[in-house]
Amino acid sequence: MTKKQVIQIFGVLVAAYPNFDKFKSDDQVEGMVNVWATIFADDDAAVVGLAVKRHIMTSKWPPSIAEIRAIMAEITHPDLTPPDKAWEAVADLLYSQGPYLSDSTVDFYLPELIAEAVKAIGWSTLYELHRGHYAGNKDGMDRVAFLAQYEPAYERAMLAASCSKSINAQIAQLRGELTAGGLKKLDAAKMERIRKEDQNNAWRGEGFRRLRAVGSAAALPDPEEDPDD
């Protein structure tokens, strides 16, 4: 986005909020234009303009940069589902799939961020919480458990989505330089969890295969028995 495009957007803002005190001073407007030109330098002018129009239609007050960037994040990241809508999707899946789903298959039904929150709890655990009220336990504990996992992850994702790519890259580089050892430990712990989950899934799969084999063998007639006896 160029400074010329920022000036055009500010022309719209000044017209939309004619009574805003800061828009009555040329020096203040020029200062805001310079800041916006710096902050939105990496962004598509069409997306910024759309976010500004959305703000004008829904707010009586001029936008801050943070407000515009939050709207831009909503526009450009439709996969980041708000917590209430995310829970609706999980609740529908609990109702439709019941206990017949597993941590290894939730990705097929849910967006990545929602699936990761579900897997952090464990599908079987979440389903037991879901059906707990039938056994007289407190209702809604499945929702509480899911939102406790999902809301912090959603907020972090929205925060990252609200920043420009260059800022996120600079932050990632600096964090890597300052906490390389700690990040490696976190990555190692995550990889160990994934390895353990894969191992457990393999064991469960082998157990099911053995049970099916035993059941099939039990169903076969004894070849030494006389079928007429």
FENDA-V647545 format. One record per backbone hydrogen bond with DSSP energy under -0.5 kcal/mol. CO is the residue of the C=O (numbers start at 0). NH is the residue of the N-H. If there is no record, write none. Layout:
co: <CO;CO>
nh: <NH;NH>
//
This chain:
co: <1;2;3;4;5;6;7;8;9;10;11;12;14;16;19;20;21;23;24;25;26;27;28;29;30;31;32;33;34;35;37;39;43;44;45;46;47;48;49;50;51;52;53;54;54;63;64;65;66;67;68;69;70;71;72;76;78;81;82;83;84;85;86;87;88;89;90;91;92;92;93;96;97;101;101;104;105;105;110;111;112;113;114;115;116;117;117;121;122;123;124;125;126;127;128;129;130;130;131;131;132;137;139;140;141;142;143;144;145;145;146;148;149;150;151;152;153;154;155;156;157;158;159;163;164;165;166;167;168;169;170;171;172;173;174;178;179;180;181;182;183;184;185;186;187;188;189;190;191;192;193;194;195;196;197;198;199;200;201;202;203;204;205;206;207;208;209;210;211;212;213;214;215;216;220;221;224;225>
nh: <5;6;7;8;9;10;11;12;13;14;15;16;17;19;22;23;24;25;28;29;30;31;32;33;34;35;36;37;38;39;40;42;47;48;49;50;51;52;53;54;55;56;57;57;58;67;68;69;70;71;72;73;74;75;76;79;80;85;86;87;88;89;90;91;92;93;94;95;96;97;97;99;100;104;105;107;108;109;114;115;116;117;118;119;120;120;121;125;126;127;128;129;130;131;131;132;133;134;134;136;135;140;143;144;145;146;147;148;148;149;150;152;153;154;155;156;157;158;159;160;161;162;162;167;168;169;170;171;172;173;174;175;176;177;178;182;183;184;185;186;187;188;189;190;191;192;193;194;195;196;197;198;199;200;201;202;203;204;205;206;207;208;209;210;211;212;213;214;215;216;217;218;219;219;222;224;226;228>
//
